[in-house]
Amino acid sequence: MLTESKEEREMRKEIAQRQQATPDEVKILIDNVLLAIKINPSMLSVQDIHDHVGKYVKIPESWRSKNYAFEFSECVNSVVKTEMFTEIKNAAYHTLIVDESTDISVSKLLILYMKYRNENESIYKTVFAGILKIIACDSLSIQNFYIENGFDLNKMVMFTSDGALVMLGKRKGVAALLRQLIPHLSEQHCVALREDLGLDDAWKNIPLMKEIETLLRTVYTIFCRSSVKKAKFEELAKAADADVIAFRPLHEVRWLSRHFAVNALVKNYDVFLQYCQEKVEEDNDPVHRYCLEKLSKPELHVAIGILNNVLAELAELTKILQRSVLSTVEAFQFAKAKIKKRSQYLGENKHFLEETSILISSFKVPVNTTSIIKFIQQVCDHMDSLFPDDELKDWSVFEKDCFCAIANQEEYSFGHEQMKSLATRYCLLQKDEDILKSDLCKQYSEFKILINEKLKCGSLTTFSDILAFTQQQDHLNKLFLIMDICGTFQVSSEDSERGF
């Protein structure tokens, strides 16, 4: 002890303190680290949390630093990762969801998520799998990741991404390169991004939309940096006994900002119109005069009202399409339902909402709705092209409409060709293709009648319900092997984007 250095003495004291710590005290330290991870501040805050908790309970002094916080985090992560990766290895199939980005040093990164079903459960999970540094835009990084972690590449049944050319290019895209190794692999362009593209394309092609966009940006600019103008606006709203909400900005990344901005303008329309009139009368300000001219146009007023209703419908669809465990069949059904619903504005007999009809009738002159109807038509056309009727192909036999169609119920052989096609495609995952084809056809014939009766009485409503019911039926075991693949499909890459 007399010859030990200062560093050795400090280390000896620290080890002695560790040995004196009880398991309960260490557990408190780990709980503090997990709390910091959950509330997502900097890991530097862990030491502050330790010091605060230390006022009320006894915890070791030597393990409070941020370095030990990272060490605790790594220990917990290694256990969770091992358990999760074991589940993925034991799962029959999985979907790989990816998104590419760059860090502050402009290094290319690929974030990975996986969707799978634990072999002993009926619930599908979407989990974070890791982040890869990539050098070239190819599939080697993914292949190496699978080899390092002991995953079976043939169990990957779908590759989901944001639809970028590097991911879904026909020849040299990552999905195309993976399909050379995995013949049965399906590729998926994120459905939420498809909706985004459909609306964005239609928005750019209609001059009225550009006019509305300019108005929205101008309105937000008026109030975004002036507390005086905000106070004046709120004073008018209070005098008129009107509920107003804050004006919202427009962003280029996602169209949802347009929905928020349009909704705010509709909520504040009458009060803002009065505000502009007073400002023009006071000092003839050109910005407020421009807003007053636009807001006073019946065509623009009605168009903004209809646009708000359409964007609200699309926003609901966006929330649905961003669900972590949404299946391909369900996503397709939701998208087609919204497209069909928006067709109420099209054709000879247009059906506007009651509030829109009242607004149109309040004007003494006829209101021209041609431009906004053209916009809705283009949105529907773009969405139809991005969600084609043949997208599901063989999987369409699991749609509710197929079960409910009388002709399909009466025809015994309906669905048999699709079952044979699916058996051929996924023969690598099964033992005997011919036996599987025969069993699938027999089981599907009984299955479609059974599901039709369940749908009629309301005991089953969604594809997830049908999937869970089929898993419990031993006499439909072969059919569930195929349906399980469809349940494993992931149609959105939003988890990956949120991960960044």
N, C-alpha and C positions, 0 to 999 in steps of 0.2 A: 504493500500500500504506500510505503514511503517513496518508492521509485515510480509510481504511476503518474502519468501526465494529467493535465487539467481536463483534457477531452475524455480520457479514460475514467477519471473520477466522476465527471458529469454523466457518462454513460452508465457507470455502476449505480449511481443514485437513481437514475431513471428506471433501470431494470428492477431495482428494489421497490420503487413506487408501483410499478406495474404488477409485481408479485403480490403486493398488498391490496390491489384493487379487486373488488368482488365482481362476479358475473353480472349482477344487477346494475352496478355502476357502469360497466362497459356497455351494457344494453342501452342505457340512457344516452351514452355518447353516440351509439349507432343510430338510435331513434332521432337524435338531433340532426345527424347527417342526412337521413332519409327525409326529414322535414324540409331541410334546405333544398334538396333535390326536387321535392314536390312543389314548393312555392317558387322554384326556379330563379333565385337570386344568384349572385356570384358566390362561389364556394368560399370566398374570403369571409362571408357573413357567418359561417359555421362557428368560428371562434367566438363571435359576439353572442351567438345562441348558447354556446357552452357556458360562457361567463354569466349570462343571465340566469340559466338554469342552476348554475353553481351557487347562486344566492339562496336557493331553497332546498336543494338536495346535495348530497356529497357525491362528487364525481372526480376521477383522477386528474391531477394537475398536468401530468406529463403527456396526456393524450389529447389535449385540446387544440393543438395547432392544425392549420389547414392541410399540412402534409399528411397527418393521420386521417383527416377527413377524406382525402383522395384514396388513401389506403383502405379505409373502411368501405368506401364506395366500390372500389375494385373487387374487394372480397365478396360483397353482396352481389355485384354484377356477375361475377364468375359463377356463382351458384345458380342464379336465375337463368343465365345464359345456357348453362349446361342442361338444366331441366327443360328449358324451352327447345333447345336444339335436339334433345332426345325425343321430345314429342313430335317434332317435325320429321325426324328420321323414321319414326314408327308410323307416321300418318301414311295412308294409302296414296294420297296425291297432295300437291300443293300448287299455288299460284305465286309467281314471282312478280312483285310490283317495284318498279324502279323510277328514279328521277335523277337527272343530271344537273349539276350546278358547279360553281367554283367558289373557293374560299377567298379570303382577303389577299392571298398571295397568288391568286389566279391559277391555282392548281385545280385540275378537273376532279370532281368527286362524283361518285355514284352511290346514292342512298338506296338501301334495299329493305323492302318489307315482304313478308310472306303470309299468305292466307292458307289455313289448313284446318282439318278437323282431327282432334285427338281420337285415337282409335277406340277409346272407351266412352266417348261423349257424343252428343248430337249437335253441339254448338260449334260453329265455325269461328275461328279466331284470326285476326289480322295483327301481326306483331312486327316490331322492328328487328331486323336481322343484322344490320351492320352498315358501315360506310367504307367504300373502296376508293382508293386513289387510282385513277386510270391514266394511262399514257396515250393509248390509241383508242379510236372509236370502234372497238370490235368486241367479241364475246369472250376473249381470253381471261379478262379479270373475273368474270362471272364463273367461268369454268374452274379457274384456280380456287375461287372461294368455295365452290362445291367440293372440290377435292380435299382442301384443307380441313373442312368441317365434316367430311364424311357423308355428305348428302348424295342421294341417288338422282342424277340428272334426269333420268327417264320418268321420275315421279312428277316432274314439272309439267303441268297440263295447260298452263296459260302464262303468257308474258304480257304484263300490262304496263303501259308507259304513257307519256304525255302526247304521243303521236308525232314527235319530231322525226325528221328524215333519218337522222343517225340511228334512231331506235327502230322505226318501222319501215325503213327503205326496202324496196322489193328484192334487191340483190345483195347489197352490202350492209343493210341495217342489222342491228344486233339480233332482232327476232329472226330474220332470215338466216343468219349464220347459226343461231341456236337450232333452228328447224332442220338443218343438215344433220345435226346430232340427235334430234328428238323429232321423229317424223309426225307424231301425233300432236305436236305443240300448236296451240291456238294463240294468235296475237290479238291484243285489245288496245284500241285507242280510247283513252279515258273519256267516259261519257259526259262528265261535267265540262271538260274542255271542248268537247264537240258542241255542246249547247252554247258555250261561250263563242265559238267560231261562227255558229249559225246566226246568232244575234248580231255579232260584230260585222259580218259581211252584209247583212241587210241594212244595218245602220249607216254604213258608208255609202250606199247606193241611192239613198233617198234625200234630196235637198232639204226637205222639211226637218229631217232628223238633225242635220247640221245646224239649221236655224235654231232648233230647240236646244241643242248642245251649247251653242254660243250664248243663248239666253241664260242657261243654267250656270255657266261659268261666270257670266257678268253679275248675276244675282249674288253668287257666293263671294265674289270679289268686293262687292259693296260693303258687306258686313264683316268679312274675315279679319280685318285689322282696325276696325273702328268701334270702340265701346260706346261712343256717343250715338252712332247710328243704331246700334243694337238696342240701346236704352230707349231711343225714340220709337223704334219699331215695337218694342215690348209695351211701351206706354199706349200706343194706338190699339194694340191687341187687347190690353186690359180695359180700355174704354169701350171697345166693341164687344167685350165679354167673349172673346174668341180664344181657343186653345191653339197655340202656335208651337212649332218645334224648330230647332236650329237648322239653318240651311246647310246642305252637305256638299263637299267638293266632288269633282269628277276625277277618277284615276284611270290611267291607261291600261293597267294590268288586268283588271277584271271588270266586267260589265255591271256587276252588282252595285257599284258606286252610282251608276246611272239610275238604277231603281231607287236608291236612297235619296238622290238629288231630286228626282221627279216627284217622289212621294212628299218630300218636304215642301216643294213649290205648290203642289196641290193643296196641302194642308193650310198653307199660308197665303193662298192666292188672293183672297178678298182683302185681307189686311195689307198685303204688300202692294196691291193695286192702289189702295187709298194712300199708302205711304209715298208711292211714286207721284201721285197727283199733287200732294202737298209740297213735295220737294221741287217739282216743276213749277208750281205756282210761286214758290218762295224765291228761287234763284235760277230757274230755267236750266238746271243742270243737264248736260247732254246725255250722260249715262242713264239718269233716271228717266229722261224723255224717251230714250231708246227702249227701255224696259216698259214704259207706259204704252208706247205704240204697239209693241209686241203683245203685251198682255190684253190689250183692248181688241185684238183681232179675234172674231168668233171662231175662225178656222183653227187658230193656234190653241185657243182655250179648250175647244172640244178635243183636239188632237192630244193635248197633254193629259186630259182626263182619261181618254181611251188608252193612251200609252201607259199610264199609271196602272190601270187594270191588267194590261197584258204583261207588264214587267213583274207585277205581283205574282201572277201565275207562274212565270218563268223562275222567279225567286224560290217559290215553293218547290218546283221541280229540281232546282239546284241543290237545295237542302237534302232532298231525297237521294239524288245521285251521288252525294258526297258521303253516304253512309259507308262505314268500313266493311260491312259484310253483305253488301247488296249483290245479288246474283245477276247474271246476264239476262235471264228470262224476265225477272222483275224490273230491271232497268229499262228493257225494251218496252214492256207493258206500260210503265209510267210515262215514258217519253211519247209513245203513240197516243196515249189517253190525253195528254196535254195538247198535242198537235190537233187531235180531233176536236177538243174543246174550243181551241182558238178559231176553228173554222166557223164558229157562230157569227163572226164578223164578216164572213165571205159569202159569195153567192148573191142571188137576187133578193132574198129575204134575210136581211141582216138583223141580228138580235143583239142590241146594245143592253148594257145593264140599266136598271131603272134610273139611277142617278145621272147616267149619261143621256138618256132619253129626255129627262127633265131639263138638263142643261141645254140640249139642242133646241127644245121647244121654247126656251126662254128668250131666244133671239128672234127679232122681227124679220130677219132676212134668212133665206136658206143657207145652211152651213155645208160647205164643200168638204167632204171627208175622204176624197179620193186618195190623197197622199198617205194618210195614216193607214187606210185600208191596203194600199199598195205595200206599205212597210210590213203589215201583218202577213200579207200573202207571201212576201219574200222570206220572212222568218219561217213560215210553215214549209215553204219549198226547200229552204236550206236545211231545216231540221229533218224533212223527209229524206233528203239525199244523204244526210249524215247518219240516219237511222233507217237504212233500207229494209224493205219487207223480208228480203232473203237473208238478213244478217244471221238469224238464228239457225238457218238451214235445218239440219236434222234435229236440232234441239227444239224446234217449233212444236213438236208433238207433245211437249210438256206445258204448253200454254193453256190457260184456262179456256180460251175460245175453242181450242181443239176438243177439249173434253165435253164442252157444252153443245157442240154442233151435232144435230140429230143424225146427219148423214154419216158422220164418223163413228157414232155409236152403233149404227145398224150394220156398217161394213166391218166384217170380222178382221179383214186383212189390213185395215187402216193402221198405219204406223209401222208395219212390218219392214218396209224398205228402209225407213230411217233407223230402225233398230239394227238391221243387218249392217248398214253403213257405219253406225257407231261401233258395232262389235269389231268390224274390220279395222277401223281407225285406231282403236285402243287395244288391239290384239296383243301388243307387247306387254300390257299391264295385266293380261289375263292368261290363263293356261291353255284352254282349248277354244279356238275361235268358232268352230262349227257347232259345238255344244252350246256355246254362249249365244250364238245367233238363234238357235232353236228355243232355248229357254227364254230369251228376251221376248221373242214374238209371242209365245204362250202367255208369259206373265203380263205383257203390255195389254193384250186383249182383255184380260180380266181387270187389270189396273184401271184402264180408261173408263170402264163402266162403274167401278167402285168409286173412283174419284168424282165422277159426274154426280152420283147420288150424294156424296159428301158435300159437294159444292151447292147442290140444290137446297139441302137442309141447313147450310151455313156453318157446319162444323169445321170446314176448311175454307180459308179465304185467300191465302197467299201461297206462292211457290214454296216458301220456307215451311209453311204448315204441311203442305203435301210431302215435302222432303222428310220432315220429322215423322209423319204418319207412316210413310213407306219403310223407313228404317226399322220400325217396330214390327213389321209384317214379315215373318220368316218365309212365307210362301212367295214373297216378292224379292228375295235376297239377291238374285242376279240383276234384276232391274235396278235395285238400289246401288249396285256397283257402278252403273252408268250414271244414274242421277247424282251420285255423290261427286262425280267429276264436275257436273254442272254446278252443284252447290259450292264447289271449291273455286270456281271462276270468280275473279274480282274485276269489276268493270270500271273502277275509279282509281286514279293514282294520287288522289288528294292526300292520303296518309303520308306518302313520300314527300309531297310538297310541304305539308305542314311540319314534317320532320326536320326540314332545313330551316 
